[in-house]
Amino acid sequence: MALLMSVPFYSNAQAEQTFKPINQKNILVTTSLSFARYRDFATSPLFYEGGGTNLYLGWQTLNDNWELTMGVDFLVNLTLANTPKSDFYEANTFGVYSGLEGSVSYLRNLTPDFNGKYDFKLGGTLIGNQNMRINPALDNSTLGLETIVNLMLSGKVQRDISRREETVSNFLFLTIRNRPVRRTLAFQLDTGVLSFNRRPGYNFFYDGPVDGTNTTMFSYVWDQYSWSMNGWRLRSKLEFTQFSSSGNGRRLAYVWDAMHAPGKHAAYQMGIHRIEYTILINNNR
Amino acid sequence: MRRFLTIIFLIALFSSCEKVLFEKDYASSDPFDNFEYLWNEVDKKYSYHDLKGVDWDAIKVEYKAKLHPGMSEDSLFNVLAAMLNKLRDDHVNLVAPFNISFYNVDLTGPSNLDFRTLREHYMGNAHYTGPFAHTFLADNRIGYMRYGSFTSDVDEKVLDHVLTRYKDTEGLILDLRANGGGSIFNIPKILERFNQQNTLVAYTITRNGPNKGDFGPREPFYIGTHNGISYNKPVMVLIDRASYSATTFFALTTKSFPNITLIGDTTGGGGGIPAGGQLPNGWTYRFSISQVLDLNGNNYAEEGVEPDIAVNFDWSDLTKDEILERAIEEILN
């Protein structure tokens, strides 16, 4: 990311480019490499950690005054229990984490100065996650489910790092012409204001729903789940975006998302780190 | 350069941030940590403390004294497994990568099934359809079905085929001896084929609090009816001490069916549903968190369901299966 932002070997400058005010309606397609770490105290005191990926499809309305982003994210990670080392016979249990996340974010620009270098934005984000975890070593407790919903206060600072003049770089025998390009570097922090979660009852699952005529797996695990309003969530995003002259763009981002959902009886905790690559398709040309 | 360093700093900051925010990492190979964790989990969640009549607090004192710092994993496993086996429950198991603990409740009674006798003298022409081995007995007057494990899912097409094959017989024998259990979802699939009306057969209760008597409300367990192929003649269900878990549940529910008779020995028990968990050292365990009750609210099924007709296998004559013979006799007479 740092390499992309640095522009070496300036040799001369051309006339300065004037960009139009931003007014875009973007389709967002994101994928990532991710690292997840989670722990469900209802079944294990151990962290499960491992890599994975995601696919996000979203819609964004973006202008100089505000931005609205909404989308659906599907995440999957393969994890291993973080067990203590053993010189006798080390226990290894694996899990699969998958999650569906829906989010809506609205940010208002507090400093709508088109020529300014910095934008400060403030707003809110609503995120809902439905997690499904599989841990075959846990016998009848193999299936883990949690629903987590957070209303978050969102702040974003954005730095315009556009190249406004054409430059020419010389590298060995090559002459590279660098055209003006719109680029931004932004950091967003979402802090949970209201946190809700739906977690299991006292025991991880419940015998009652298996009544002989209602034997679906989901009723088996869902019936004793209940909502709680507790816990916290923090999410930060450092993103570098580069737009082409057509308004399309691409984005590299590092996202950290951490949540703590105590429920009524046993907490669920999770942190995800993602290196994301996003394509922005502008539908407002 | 300053920008670059800032980015690196932020990445480093957040890549370990949740560890600071979460509670400490409880992973531990310390014998005392693992002992305490397991003892507490059983204390807080196991569903049959009262029925087993075990003083769980005294057991803690007894087995904690066997721990010492630096003890081998094998020794720790033996201590924890011995502690769990005090509950006399095969739904209580400790699973390490190198061993699994069992109580072996089937060994508390006589063995009542000899597969060689069954195959050599009764099942010469058996068909194998899905999880069932089945054949005609007594000059085609009786159908015999052996269901070896409730872990094998019962398919509707399989049941249609098997019950159609024996539709003209005078009675059916369902052999559940040495069936160690599995999915209770298979219980209604089978029993609804022998049932004429929606029938309340049992209740279940699940532990829902830290006190050993804390349970949620009684939840009814019904067996419905089947719209397709069913069998309404006498059914003899063969059971023994190795009929465990879902098989015990099945045996208990048959008490509500006048056309079903249990023959053999008392089942092994295991009426509750086990839940799994994991210790700080990565080993896993399971134990029952619920109870199955008969229609009068009794939880005796955990210790076994008695047969309606008690018969034992005679090991001095391996040409005959006395339990199966008695079932044939009951149908034909």
Interface residues (C-beta under 8 A of the other chain):
Chain A: M1 A2 M5 S6 R37 R39 T43 S44 P45 L46 F47 A81 N82 T83 P84 K85 S86 F88 Y89 E90 A91 N92 T93 A137 L138 D139 N140 S141 T142 F187 G201 Y202 N203 F204 F205 Y206 D207 G208 P209 V210 D211 G212 T213 T215 Q224 L234 S236 L238 Y254 W256 A258 H260 A267 Q269 M270 G271 H273
Chain B: R3 F4 I7 I8 L10 I11 F14 S15 C17 E18 K19 L21 F22 E23 D25 Y26 A27 S28 S29 Y37 K45 S72 E73 D74 V95 A96 P97 F98 I184 F185 I187 P188 N198 V201 T204 I205 T206 R207 N208 G209 D214 G216 P217 E219 P220 F221 Y222 I223 G224 G272 I273 P274 A275 G276 G277 Q278 L279 P280 N281 G282 W283 T284 R286 I289 S290
